[in-house]
Amino acid sequence: MTSNRAVVDIGEVDVRFLRRLASELGASDLSRCFQCGVCVASCPVREIEVEFNPRRIMKMAKLGLKERVLRSEFIWLCSMCFLCQERCPQDVRPPEVMTVLRNMAAAEGIAPPALQKLVDILSRAGRIYPLDDFTEDEREDRELPEVEPEPEFVKRIAEAGR
């Protein structure tokens, strides 16, 4: 008989990550979470993306699975609606935990896939979207300088962010 339960390799556990989470304002209450599921039941993002599960993210964080948590696309999906926080019987604040996790991921150079695509577009084209004729006419009417097609400083910033 096979089990579909996830197995945690002890080599994946990062004790420093656990200590850092415990010391971060917003995630220090994570230890009180006893996995009741209220956060999942009240989550509007879960209605759209059934794979999104704040309880699972917090459990992985509590287990010290730093790489799994910080590389998860799901930490970027929380809409910060605070419904889970308002209903949590243990006064855990999942949106604040998600913010801490996002900040930790960003500090390690991990960004959501959509942001990575924007940086790629920015580094290639110098801007996120092209200027249309109306905008160019408006700039000309207001005697604003012509926009450079590929500003060098934008490319340097985008390269540094990779």
Backbone as JSON Lines, residues from 0, in Angstrom:
{"i":0,"aa":"M","n":[0.83,-1.18,0.0],"ca":[0.0,0.0,0.0],"c":[0.88,1.24,0.0]}
{"i":1,"aa":"T","n":[0.64,2.14,-0.94],"ca":[1.44,3.36,-1.0],"c":[0.65,4.51,-0.39]}
{"i":2,"aa":"S","n":[1.39,5.4,0.2],"ca":[0.78,6.58,0.82],"c":[1.04,7.79,-0.06]}
{"i":3,"aa":"N","n":[0.08,8.69,-0.15],"ca":[0.28,9.9,-0.92],"c":[0.72,11.06,-0.03]}
{"i":4,"aa":"R","n":[1.15,10.75,1.16],"ca":[1.63,11.78,2.08],"c":[3.04,12.18,1.7]}
{"i":5,"aa":"A","n":[3.34,13.45,1.83],"ca":[4.67,13.96,1.49],"c":[5.69,13.49,2.52]}
{"i":6,"aa":"V","n":[6.86,13.2,2.04],"ca":[7.95,12.77,2.91],"c":[8.94,13.92,3.01]}
{"i":7,"aa":"V","n":[9.4,14.18,4.21],"ca":[10.36,15.25,4.44],"c":[11.72,14.62,4.69]}
{"i":8,"aa":"D","n":[12.68,14.99,3.87],"ca":[14.05,14.55,4.06],"c":[14.68,15.45,5.12]}
{"i":9,"aa":"I","n":[15.25,14.86,6.14],"ca":[15.82,15.64,7.24],"c":[16.92,16.59,6.75]}
{"i":10,"aa":"G","n":[17.52,16.26,5.62],"ca":[18.54,17.14,5.04],"c":[17.96,18.45,4.52]}
{"i":11,"aa":"E","n":[16.66,18.47,4.29],"ca":[16.0,19.69,3.8],"c":[15.71,20.68,4.92]}
{"i":12,"aa":"V","n":[15.7,20.22,6.15],"ca":[15.35,21.07,7.28],"c":[16.48,22.04,7.56]}
{"i":13,"aa":"D","n":[16.15,23.32,7.61],"ca":[17.12,24.37,7.89],"c":[16.76,25.01,9.23]}
{"i":14,"aa":"V","n":[17.52,24.68,10.25],"ca":[17.25,25.16,11.6],"c":[17.43,26.67,11.68]}
{"i":15,"aa":"R","n":[18.4,27.22,10.94],"ca":[18.6,28.68,10.94],"c":[17.36,29.39,10.39]}
{"i":16,"aa":"F","n":[16.72,28.79,9.39],"ca":[15.49,29.35,8.83],"c":[14.41,29.4,9.91]}
{"i":17,"aa":"L","n":[14.28,28.34,10.68],"ca":[13.3,28.3,11.77],"c":[13.57,29.4,12.79]}
{"i":18,"aa":"R","n":[14.82,29.56,13.16],"ca":[15.19,30.6,14.14],"c":[14.9,31.99,13.58]}
{"i":19,"aa":"R","n":[15.23,32.17,12.31],"ca":[15.0,33.48,11.7],"c":[13.5,33.78,11.64]}
{"i":20,"aa":"L","n":[12.69,32.8,11.26],"ca":[11.24,32.99,11.24],"c":[10.72,33.36,12.63]}
{"i":21,"aa":"A","n":[11.21,32.67,13.64],"ca":[10.76,32.93,15.0],"c":[11.12,34.33,15.47]}
{"i":22,"aa":"S","n":[12.18,34.9,14.9],"ca":[12.61,36.23,15.32],"c":[12.01,37.36,14.48]}
{"i":23,"aa":"E","n":[11.38,37.02,13.37],"ca":[10.81,38.04,12.48],"c":[9.44,38.49,12.96]}
{"i":24,"aa":"L","n":[9.27,39.8,13.06],"ca":[7.98,40.35,13.42],"c":[6.98,39.97,12.33]}
{"i":25,"aa":"G","n":[5.89,39.39,12.69],"ca":[4.88,38.94,11.72],"c":[4.86,37.43,11.57]}
{"i":26,"aa":"A","n":[6.0,36.8,11.76],"ca":[6.06,35.34,11.65],"c":[6.34,34.69,12.99]}
{"i":27,"aa":"S","n":[6.58,35.48,14.01],"ca":[6.92,34.91,15.31],"c":[5.76,34.12,15.93]}
{"i":28,"aa":"D","n":[4.53,34.41,15.51],"ca":[3.37,33.69,16.05],"c":[3.06,32.4,15.28]}
{"i":29,"aa":"L","n":[3.86,32.1,14.28],"ca":[3.63,30.93,13.45],"c":[3.61,29.64,14.26]}
{"i":30,"aa":"S","n":[4.38,29.59,15.33],"ca":[4.43,28.37,16.15],"c":[3.09,28.03,16.78]}
{"i":31,"aa":"R","n":[2.19,29.02,16.89],"ca":[0.87,28.76,17.48],"c":[-0.09,28.08,16.51]}
{"i":32,"aa":"C","n":[0.25,28.07,15.23],"ca":[-0.64,27.46,14.23],"c":[-0.71,25.95,14.46]}
{"i":33,"aa":"F","n":[-1.92,25.45,14.66],"ca":[-2.06,24.01,14.85],"c":[-2.77,23.35,13.67]}
{"i":34,"aa":"Q","n":[-2.75,24.01,12.51],"ca":[-3.22,23.44,11.24],"c":[-4.71,23.12,11.25]}
{"i":35,"aa":"C","n":[-5.52,24.04,11.77],"ca":[-6.97,23.79,11.84],"c":[-7.66,23.9,10.49]}
{"i":36,"aa":"G","n":[-7.1,24.69,9.58],"ca":[-7.66,24.82,8.24],"c":[-8.6,25.99,8.03]}
{"i":37,"aa":"V","n":[-8.8,26.81,9.03],"ca":[-9.67,27.98,8.87],"c":[-9.11,28.91,7.8]}
{"i":38,"aa":"C","n":[-7.82,29.04,7.72],"ca":[-7.19,29.92,6.73],"c":[-7.5,29.45,5.31]}
{"i":39,"aa":"V","n":[-7.56,28.16,5.13],"ca":[-7.84,27.61,3.81],"c":[-9.32,27.8,3.46]}
{"i":40,"aa":"A","n":[-10.18,27.58,4.42],"ca":[-11.62,27.66,4.19],"c":[-12.08,29.07,3.84]}
{"i":41,"aa":"S","n":[-11.4,30.07,4.35],"ca":[-11.85,31.45,4.12],"c":[-11.05,32.17,3.04]}
{"i":42,"aa":"C","n":[-10.16,31.48,2.35],"ca":[-9.26,32.12,1.4],"c":[-9.9,32.32,0.01]}
{"i":43,"aa":"P","n":[-10.02,33.57,-0.44],"ca":[-10.59,33.8,-1.77],"c":[-9.67,33.36,-2.91]}
{"i":44,"aa":"V","n":[-8.36,33.37,-2.68],"ca":[-7.43,32.92,-3.7],"c":[-7.62,31.43,-3.95]}
{"i":45,"aa":"R","n":[-7.9,30.7,-2.9],"ca":[-8.14,29.26,-3.0],"c":[-9.33,28.95,-3.9]}
{"i":46,"aa":"E","n":[-10.31,29.85,-3.94],"ca":[-11.47,29.67,-4.82],"c":[-11.06,29.68,-6.29]}
{"i":47,"aa":"I","n":[-10.0,30.41,-6.6],"ca":[-9.54,30.54,-7.99],"c":[-8.44,29.52,-8.29]}
{"i":48,"aa":"E","n":[-7.51,29.39,-7.37],"ca":[-6.36,28.49,-7.55],"c":[-6.42,27.43,-6.46]}
{"i":49,"aa":"V","n":[-6.95,26.25,-6.8],"ca":[-7.18,25.22,-5.78],"c":[-5.88,24.67,-5.19]}
{"i":50,"aa":"E","n":[-4.77,24.86,-5.86],"ca":[-3.48,24.39,-5.32],"c":[-2.95,25.31,-4.23]}
{"i":51,"aa":"F","n":[-3.46,26.54,-4.16],"ca":[-3.01,27.48,-3.13],"c":[-3.54,27.03,-1.78]}
{"i":52,"aa":"N","n":[-2.66,26.88,-0.82],"ca":[-3.04,26.38,0.49],"c":[-2.16,27.04,1.55]}
{"i":53,"aa":"P","n":[-2.64,28.11,2.17],"ca":[-1.82,28.79,3.18],"c":[-1.42,27.87,4.33]}
{"i":54,"aa":"R","n":[-2.27,26.94,4.67],"ca":[-1.95,26.01,5.76],"c":[-0.72,25.17,5.4]}
{"i":55,"aa":"R","n":[-0.65,24.7,4.15],"ca":[0.49,23.9,3.71],"c":[1.79,24.73,3.72]}
{"i":56,"aa":"I","n":[1.68,25.97,3.26],"ca":[2.86,26.85,3.25],"c":[3.37,27.07,4.67]}
{"i":57,"aa":"M","n":[2.44,27.35,5.59],"ca":[2.85,27.58,6.98],"c":[3.4,26.31,7.62]}
{"i":58,"aa":"K","n":[2.85,25.17,7.26],"ca":[3.38,23.91,7.81],"c":[4.8,23.67,7.32]}
{"i":59,"aa":"M","n":[5.04,23.9,6.02],"ca":[6.4,23.73,5.5],"c":[7.36,24.69,6.17]}
{"i":60,"aa":"A","n":[6.89,25.91,6.43],"ca":[7.74,26.89,7.11],"c":[8.04,26.42,8.54]}
{"i":61,"aa":"K","n":[7.02,25.91,9.24],"ca":[7.23,25.42,10.6],"c":[8.18,24.22,10.65]}
{"i":62,"aa":"L","n":[8.2,23.44,9.56],"ca":[9.1,22.29,9.5],"c":[10.52,22.68,9.11]}
{"i":63,"aa":"G","n":[10.72,23.94,8.72],"ca":[12.05,24.4,8.36],"c":[12.44,24.09,6.93]}
{"i":64,"aa":"L","n":[11.47,23.9,6.05],"ca":[11.75,23.56,4.66],"c":[11.96,24.84,3.84]}
{"i":65,"aa":"K","n":[13.05,25.48,4.12],"ca":[13.34,26.8,3.55],"c":[13.27,26.82,2.03]}
{"i":66,"aa":"E","n":[13.96,25.93,1.38],"ca":[14.0,25.94,-0.09],"c":[12.62,25.71,-0.69]}
{"i":67,"aa":"R","n":[11.89,24.76,-0.15],"ca":[10.54,24.49,-0.67],"c":[9.63,25.7,-0.52]}
{"i":68,"aa":"V","n":[9.72,26.35,0.64],"ca":[8.85,27.49,0.91],"c":[9.24,28.69,0.07]}
{"i":69,"aa":"L","n":[10.5,29.07,0.1],"ca":[10.91,30.29,-0.59],"c":[10.85,30.17,-2.11]}
{"i":70,"aa":"R","n":[10.98,28.97,-2.63],"ca":[10.91,28.78,-4.08],"c":[9.49,28.46,-4.56]}
{"i":71,"aa":"S","n":[8.56,28.4,-3.64],"ca":[7.17,28.13,-4.0],"c":[6.55,29.35,-4.66]}
{"i":72,"aa":"E","n":[5.88,29.13,-5.78],"ca":[5.16,30.23,-6.44],"c":[4.0,30.69,-5.58]}
{"i":73,"aa":"F","n":[3.54,29.86,-4.68],"ca":[2.33,30.15,-3.93],"c":[2.51,31.25,-2.88]}
{"i":74,"aa":"I","n":[3.73,31.5,-2.4],"ca":[3.89,32.58,-1.41],"c":[3.57,33.93,-2.03]}
{"i":75,"aa":"W","n":[3.61,34.01,-3.35],"ca":[3.34,35.27,-4.04],"c":[1.85,35.44,-4.35]}
{"i":76,"aa":"L","n":[1.03,34.43,-4.12],"ca":[-0.38,34.5,-4.49],"c":[-1.29,35.1,-3.43]}
{"i":77,"aa":"C","n":[-0.86,35.15,-2.21],"ca":[-1.72,35.66,-1.12],"c":[-2.17,37.08,-1.48]}
{"i":78,"aa":"S","n":[-3.46,37.32,-1.41],"ca":[-4.01,38.63,-1.79],"c":[-4.05,39.62,-0.63]}
{"i":79,"aa":"M","n":[-3.63,39.19,0.54],"ca":[-3.64,40.05,1.74],"c":[-5.04,40.56,2.09]}
{"i":80,"aa":"C","n":[-6.02,39.69,1.95],"ca":[-7.4,40.08,2.26],"c":[-7.67,40.06,3.77]}
{"i":81,"aa":"F","n":[-6.84,39.34,4.53],"ca":[-6.9,39.25,5.99],"c":[-8.1,38.47,6.53]}
{"i":82,"aa":"L","n":[-8.85,37.77,5.66],"ca":[-9.95,36.94,6.16],"c":[-9.42,35.83,7.06]}
{"i":83,"aa":"C","n":[-8.32,35.21,6.65],"ca":[-7.75,34.12,7.46],"c":[-7.31,34.64,8.82]}
{"i":84,"aa":"Q","n":[-6.74,35.82,8.85],"ca":[-6.27,36.4,10.1],"c":[-7.44,36.71,11.03]}
{"i":85,"aa":"E","n":[-8.51,37.24,10.46],"ca":[-9.68,37.58,11.28],"c":[-10.34,36.35,11.88]}
{"i":86,"aa":"R","n":[-10.25,35.21,11.2],"ca":[-10.94,34.01,11.65],"c":[-10.06,33.01,12.38]}
{"i":87,"aa":"C","n":[-8.77,33.24,12.42],"ca":[-7.86,32.28,13.03],"c":[-8.1,32.18,14.54]}
{"i":88,"aa":"P","n":[-8.39,30.98,15.04],"ca":[-8.65,30.82,16.48],"c":[-7.4,30.98,17.34]}
{"i":89,"aa":"Q","n":[-6.21,30.91,16.73],"ca":[-4.97,31.01,17.5],"c":[-4.29,32.37,17.3]}
{"i":90,"aa":"D","n":[-4.96,33.28,16.6],"ca":[-4.43,34.62,16.34],"c":[-3.11,34.6,15.57]}
{"i":91,"aa":"V","n":[-2.98,33.62,14.67],"ca":[-1.84,33.6,13.76],"c":[-2.2,34.55,12.63]}
{"i":92,"aa":"R","n":[-1.21,35.21,12.08],"ca":[-1.45,36.19,11.02],"c":[-0.83,35.73,9.7]}
{"i":93,"aa":"P","n":[-1.54,34.86,8.96],"ca":[-0.99,34.33,7.71],"c":[-0.53,35.39,6.7]}
{"i":94,"aa":"P","n":[-1.26,36.52,6.51],"ca":[-0.75,37.51,5.56],"c":[0.6,38.08,5.97]}
{"i":95,"aa":"E","n":[0.8,38.26,7.26],"ca":[2.09,38.76,7.74],"c":[3.18,37.7,7.56]}
{"i":96,"aa":"V","n":[2.82,36.44,7.77],"ca":[3.77,35.36,7.54],"c":[4.17,35.34,6.06]}
{"i":97,"aa":"M","n":[3.19,35.49,5.17],"ca":[3.48,35.51,3.72],"c":[4.38,36.68,3.36]}
{"i":98,"aa":"T","n":[4.17,37.83,3.99],"ca":[5.02,38.99,3.73],"c":[6.45,38.71,4.16]}
{"i":99,"aa":"V","n":[6.61,38.11,5.33],"ca":[7.95,37.76,5.81],"c":[8.61,36.78,4.83]}
{"i":100,"aa":"L","n":[7.86,35.77,4.4],"ca":[8.4,34.78,3.47],"c":[8.77,35.43,2.14]}
{"i":101,"aa":"R","n":[7.94,36.33,1.64],"ca":[8.24,37.04,0.4],"c":[9.52,37.87,0.54]}
{"i":102,"aa":"N","n":[9.63,38.56,1.67],"ca":[10.83,39.38,1.9],"c":[12.08,38.51,1.98]}
{"i":103,"aa":"M","n":[11.96,37.36,2.61],"ca":[13.1,36.45,2.7],"c":[13.47,35.92,1.32]}
{"i":104,"aa":"A","n":[12.46,35.58,0.52],"ca":[12.72,35.09,-0.83],"c":[13.38,36.17,-1.67]}
{"i":105,"aa":"A","n":[12.86,37.39,-1.58],"ca":[13.43,38.5,-2.36],"c":[14.87,38.78,-1.94]}
{"i":106,"aa":"A","n":[15.16,38.67,-0.65],"ca":[16.53,38.89,-0.17],"c":[17.49,37.85,-0.72]}
{"i":107,"aa":"E","n":[16.97,36.68,-1.07],"ca":[17.8,35.63,-1.64],"c":[17.76,35.63,-3.17]}
{"i":108,"aa":"G","n":[17.14,36.66,-3.74],"ca":[17.1,36.78,-5.19],"c":[16.04,35.94,-5.87]}
{"i":109,"aa":"I","n":[15.08,35.49,-5.09],"ca":[13.99,34.68,-5.65],"c":[12.8,35.61,-5.87]}
{"i":110,"aa":"A","n":[12.31,35.65,-7.08],"ca":[11.19,36.53,-7.41],"c":[10.09,35.72,-8.08]}
{"i":111,"aa":"P","n":[8.86,36.24,-8.03],"ca":[7.77,35.51,-8.69],"c":[8.0,35.47,-10.2]}
{"i":112,"aa":"P","n":[7.53,34.44,-10.86],"ca":[7.75,34.29,-12.31],"c":[7.3,35.5,-13.13]}
{"i":113,"aa":"A","n":[6.19,36.12,-12.76],"ca":[5.71,37.28,-13.52],"c":[6.7,38.44,-13.42]}
{"i":114,"aa":"L","n":[7.28,38.64,-12.26],"ca":[8.26,39.72,-12.1],"c":[9.53,39.41,-12.88]}
{"i":115,"aa":"Q","n":[9.92,38.15,-12.9],"ca":[11.1,37.76,-13.68],"c":[10.88,38.05,-15.16]}
{"i":116,"aa":"K","n":[9.68,37.8,-15.66],"ca":[9.37,38.09,-17.07],"c":[9.41,39.58,-17.33]}
{"i":117,"aa":"L","n":[8.9,40.37,-16.4],"ca":[8.95,41.83,-16.56],"c":[10.39,42.34,-16.61]}
{"i":118,"aa":"V","n":[11.25,41.79,-15.77],"ca":[12.66,42.19,-15.78],"c":[13.3,41.82,-17.11]}
{"i":119,"aa":"D","n":[12.97,40.65,-17.64],"ca":[13.49,40.24,-18.95],"c":[13.05,41.21,-20.04]}
{"i":120,"aa":"I","n":[11.76,41.56,-20.05],"ca":[11.25,42.52,-21.04],"c":[11.92,43.87,-20.87]}
{"i":121,"aa":"L","n":[12.05,44.3,-19.63],"ca":[12.68,45.58,-19.34],"c":[14.12,45.63,-19.81]}
{"i":122,"aa":"S","n":[14.86,44.55,-19.6],"ca":[16.27,44.54,-20.01],"c":[16.42,44.49,-21.52]}
{"i":123,"aa":"R","n":[15.47,43.86,-22.21],"ca":[15.55,43.8,-23.68],"c":[15.08,45.09,-24.34]}
{"i":124,"aa":"A","n":[13.94,45.62,-23.86],"ca":[13.31,46.74,-24.55],"c":[13.53,48.1,-23.88]}
{"i":125,"aa":"G","n":[13.97,48.09,-22.64],"ca":[14.18,49.35,-21.94],"c":[12.92,49.88,-21.27]}
{"i":126,"aa":"R","n":[11.81,49.24,-21.48],"ca":[10.55,49.62,-20.84],"c":[9.62,48.41,-20.84]}
{"i":127,"aa":"I","n":[8.59,48.49,-20.02],"ca":[7.66,47.37,-19.9],"c":[6.71,47.29,-21.09]}
{"i":128,"aa":"Y","n":[6.24,48.42,-21.55],"ca":[5.34,48.43,-22.71],"c":[5.76,49.57,-23.64]}
{"i":129,"aa":"P","n":[5.5,49.42,-24.92],"ca":[5.91,50.47,-25.88],"c":[5.0,51.7,-25.76]}
{"i":130,"aa":"L","n":[5.56,52.85,-26.09],"ca":[4.76,54.07,-26.12],"c":[3.92,54.07,-27.38]}
{"i":131,"aa":"D","n":[2.64,54.39,-27.24],"ca":[1.78,54.44,-28.42],"c":[1.85,55.83,-29.06]}
{"i":132,"aa":"D","n":[1.23,55.97,-30.2],"ca":[1.26,57.24,-30.93],"c":[0.64,58.38,-30.12]}
{"i":133,"aa":"F","n":[-0.43,58.09,-29.41],"ca":[-1.09,59.13,-28.61],"c":[-0.12,59.67,-27.56]}
{"i":134,"aa":"T","n":[0.56,58.79,-26.85],"ca":[1.48,59.21,-25.8],"c":[2.64,60.01,-26.4]}
{"i":135,"aa":"E","n":[3.16,59.57,-27.52],"ca":[4.25,60.3,-28.17],"c":[3.78,61.69,-28.6]}
{"i":136,"aa":"D","n":[2.56,61.79,-29.13],"ca":[2.01,63.1,-29.52],"c":[1.83,64.0,-28.3]}
{"i":137,"aa":"E","n":[1.34,63.44,-27.21],"ca":[1.17,64.2,-25.97],"c":[2.51,64.72,-25.46]}
{"i":138,"aa":"R","n":[3.52,63.89,-25.5],"ca":[4.85,64.3,-25.06],"c":[5.36,65.45,-25.93]}
{"i":139,"aa":"E","n":[5.12,65.34,-27.21],"ca":[5.57,66.39,-28.13],"c":[4.8,67.69,-27.88]}
{"i":140,"aa":"D","n":[3.48,67.6,-27.67],"ca":[2.66,68.78,-27.4],"c":[3.08,69.49,-26.12]}
{"i":141,"aa":"R","n":[3.52,68.74,-25.16],"ca":[3.94,69.32,-23.87],"c":[5.43,69.65,-23.84]}
{"i":142,"aa":"E","n":[6.05,69.5,-24.99],"ca":[7.47,69.81,-25.17],"c":[8.37,69.01,-24.23]}
{"i":143,"aa":"L","n":[8.0,67.75,-24.04],"ca":[8.82,66.85,-23.24],"c":[9.87,66.23,-24.15]}
{"i":144,"aa":"P","n":[11.01,65.85,-23.58],"ca":[12.06,65.27,-24.42],"c":[11.64,63.92,-25.0]}
{"i":145,"aa":"E","n":[12.23,63.59,-26.11],"ca":[11.96,62.3,-26.75],"c":[12.47,61.18,-25.86]}
{"i":146,"aa":"V","n":[11.72,60.1,-25.81],"ca":[12.09,58.96,-24.98],"c":[13.11,58.12,-25.74]}
{"i":147,"aa":"E","n":[14.21,57.82,-25.06],"ca":[15.23,56.99,-25.69],"c":[14.67,55.6,-25.95]}
{"i":148,"aa":"P","n":[15.01,55.0,-27.09],"ca":[14.47,53.66,-27.38],"c":[14.95,52.59,-26.42]}
{"i":149,"aa":"E","n":[16.21,52.65,-26.0],"ca":[16.74,51.65,-25.07],"c":[17.68,52.33,-24.09]}
{"i":150,"aa":"P","n":[17.15,52.9,-23.02],"ca":[18.02,53.59,-22.06],"c":[19.02,52.63,-21.42]}
{"i":151,"aa":"E","n":[20.26,53.01,-21.43],"ca":[21.34,52.16,-20.93],"c":[21.21,51.91,-19.42]}
{"i":152,"aa":"F","n":[20.8,52.94,-18.67],"ca":[20.71,52.77,-17.21],"c":[19.66,51.72,-16.84]}
{"i":153,"aa":"V","n":[18.59,51.6,-17.62],"ca":[17.56,50.6,-17.34],"c":[18.13,49.2,-17.53]}
{"i":154,"aa":"K","n":[18.93,49.03,-18.58],"ca":[19.54,47.72,-18.82],"c":[20.48,47.35,-17.69]}
{"i":155,"aa":"R","n":[21.24,48.31,-17.21],"ca":[22.18,48.04,-16.1],"c":[21.42,47.63,-14.83]}
{"i":156,"aa":"I","n":[20.32,48.32,-14.55],"ca":[19.51,47.99,-13.38],"c":[18.92,46.59,-13.52]}
{"i":157,"aa":"A","n":[18.39,46.28,-14.69],"ca":[17.8,44.97,-14.92],"c":[18.86,43.87,-14.82]}
{"i":158,"aa":"E","n":[20.05,44.13,-15.32],"ca":[21.14,43.13,-15.22],"c":[21.53,42.91,-13.77]}
{"i":159,"aa":"A","n":[21.57,43.99,-12.98],"ca":[21.95,43.87,-11.57],"c":[20.9,43.09,-10.78]}
{"i":160,"aa":"G","n":[19.63,43.14,-11.22],"ca":[18.57,42.45,-10.5],"c":[18.5,40.96,-10.78]}
{"i":161,"aa":"R","n":[19.28,40.49,-11.7],"ca":[19.23,39.05,-12.03],"c":[20.08,38.23,-11.14]}
